[in-house]
Structures are given as C-alpha cells and as structure tokens.
C-alpha cells in the first residue's frame, strides 16, 4: 500500500531547478504540499520552528549538496542536532548533479541520509522513493 506524503521540502539555491522540481512533484500527485527553501539556513530555521507544533513536518527532504553559506553537508550536520522524535518522521534524500562517487559514499555513511539521487528529479524517481520508503 502506498502512503501519500503530506509534505516535501526542497532545499536548493537554484531557482530554476526548484521551479522545475516543484512542477514534477505536483505532477506526480505524491504529496499535498511542497515547501521550497533556497537557503539551507532558512530550512533549518523552519525545522527548528516545528517545535512550536503549528507547522507541517515534511515527510521528505530533497537536499542539494552545493549551496552558498551553508551547503548540504553542513545542513546535515546541523540537522543531526534536531530533536530525534521529529527526525524519525522525516526521510532525507540528497538531490544533486554531483557524479563524484565520494559524495555517494559520504552520503550513505550519514545516518540521517537515506538515499542520493541525481538531478533532474522525475516522476519515476519520486515514485521509486515512495515505493522504497513509504510502503
């Protein structure tokens, strides 16, 4: 049985990629809400504000690696300090253009990251994530 996701969070500084990925997510009809953050710092602030209980916890975070100020690796380091109960509800997937095998190896060595997929996002990739992590 497939579970519909309530919320997906996109964290990527690339405005065009976010626009395209939002369309793909909406076309897939896989979730109710897409939250977009062009800054990993803003995304962390949002996740920290979830402690107040009035905001939707994302089911899935799609995280870019290469971003200014706070990159994907630094985001994950800070994310690791969040309340474990909240993180248990969230799957983090690196969404990247990087073809460096060390990035995959590094990502798979981090407990909070469940997968690494390559851009561009597609309906098929989303369906695969849904089947793998939400059935």
C-alpha positions as CSV (number, residue, x, y, z in Angstrom):
1,X,0.0,0.0,0.0
2,X,1.4,3.4,-1.0
3,X,1.3,6.1,1.6
4,X,0.7,9.6,0.3
5,X,3.2,12.1,1.6
6,X,1.8,15.2,3.2
7,X,4.8,17.5,2.6
8,X,8.0,17.5,0.7
9,X,10.7,20.1,1.4
10,X,13.1,21.1,-1.4
11,X,16.3,22.8,-0.3
12,X,18.3,24.1,-3.3
13,X,19.7,27.5,-4.1
14,X,18.9,27.1,-7.8
15,X,15.6,28.9,-8.5
16,X,15.1,27.2,-11.9
17,X,15.7,23.7,-10.5
18,X,13.2,24.4,-7.7
19,X,10.6,25.6,-10.2
20,X,11.1,22.5,-12.3
21,X,11.2,20.1,-9.4
22,X,8.0,21.7,-7.9
23,X,6.2,21.0,-11.2
24,X,7.4,17.4,-11.2
25,X,6.3,16.9,-7.6
26,X,2.9,18.4,-8.3
27,X,2.5,16.4,-11.5
28,X,3.3,13.2,-9.6
29,X,0.5,13.9,-7.1
30,X,2.6,12.3,-4.5
31,X,2.1,14.9,-1.7
32,X,-0.2,17.7,-0.6
33,X,2.4,20.4,-0.1
34,X,5.8,21.4,-1.4
35,X,7.9,23.7,0.7
36,X,10.8,25.4,-1.1
37,X,13.9,26.9,0.6
38,X,16.7,28.5,-1.4
39,X,18.8,28.6,1.8
40,X,19.7,25.7,4.0
41,X,19.8,28.1,6.9
42,X,16.2,29.1,6.3
43,X,15.2,25.4,6.1
44,X,16.9,24.8,9.4
45,X,15.1,27.7,11.0
46,X,11.8,26.3,9.7
47,X,12.6,22.8,11.1
48,X,13.5,24.4,14.4
49,X,10.2,26.3,14.4
50,X,8.4,22.9,14.2
51,X,8.9,22.6,17.9
52,X,6.0,25.1,18.2
53,X,3.8,22.4,16.7
54,X,1.9,24.6,14.3
55,X,3.8,23.8,11.1
56,X,3.7,20.7,8.9
57,X,6.6,18.4,9.4
58,X,7.9,17.3,6.0
59,X,7.8,13.6,5.2
60,X,10.7,14.0,2.7
61,X,13.5,16.5,2.4
62,X,15.3,16.7,-1.0
63,X,18.6,18.4,-0.3
64,X,21.1,19.8,-2.7
65,X,24.8,19.4,-1.9
66,X,26.4,22.6,-3.3
67,X,24.9,25.8,-1.9
68,X,26.4,29.0,-0.7
69,X,26.8,29.9,3.0
70,X,25.6,26.5,4.3
71,X,25.9,23.6,1.9
72,X,24.1,20.2,2.1
73,X,26.8,18.6,4.3
74,X,26.7,21.5,6.8
75,X,22.9,21.3,6.8
76,X,23.0,17.6,7.7
77,X,25.4,18.3,10.5
78,X,23.0,20.9,12.0
79,X,20.0,18.7,11.2
80,X,21.6,16.0,13.2
81,X,21.2,18.1,16.3
82,X,17.4,18.4,15.9
83,X,15.0,16.5,18.2
84,X,15.2,12.8,17.3
85,X,11.4,12.3,17.5
86,X,10.9,14.9,14.8
87,X,13.7,13.4,12.6
88,X,12.2,9.9,12.9
89,X,9.3,11.2,10.8
90,X,11.5,12.6,8.0
91,X,13.5,11.0,5.2
92,X,16.4,13.0,3.8
93,X,17.5,12.4,0.2
94,X,20.4,14.2,-1.4
95,X,19.3,15.5,-4.8
96,X,22.4,16.5,-6.7
97,X,24.2,17.0,-10.0
98,X,27.4,15.6,-8.5
99,X,28.8,12.5,-10.1
100,X,31.6,12.2,-7.6
101,X,31.5,8.7,-6.1
102,X,32.8,10.1,-2.9
103,X,29.7,12.1,-2.4
104,X,27.5,9.0,-2.6
105,X,29.9,7.2,-0.3
106,X,29.8,10.1,2.2
107,X,26.0,10.4,2.0
108,X,25.4,6.7,2.6
109,X,27.7,7.0,5.6
110,X,25.5,9.6,7.3
111,X,22.7,8.1,9.4
112,X,20.2,10.9,8.6
113,X,20.5,10.5,4.8
114,X,18.6,7.6,3.3
115,X,19.5,8.0,-0.4
116,X,21.2,10.1,-3.0
117,X,19.6,10.6,-6.4
118,X,20.8,12.7,-9.4
119,X,19.1,15.7,-10.8
120,X,16.8,16.3,-12.5
121,X,14.0,14.9,-10.4
122,X,11.4,12.9,-12.3
123,X,8.0,11.4,-11.5
124,X,9.7,8.0,-11.8
125,X,12.4,8.9,-9.2
126,X,9.7,10.2,-6.9
127,X,7.6,7.0,-7.3
128,X,10.7,4.9,-6.6
129,X,11.4,6.9,-3.4
130,X,7.7,6.4,-2.4
131,X,7.9,2.7,-3.0
132,X,11.2,2.3,-1.2
133,X,10.5,4.4,1.9
134,X,6.7,4.8,2.2
135,X,5.1,1.4,1.5
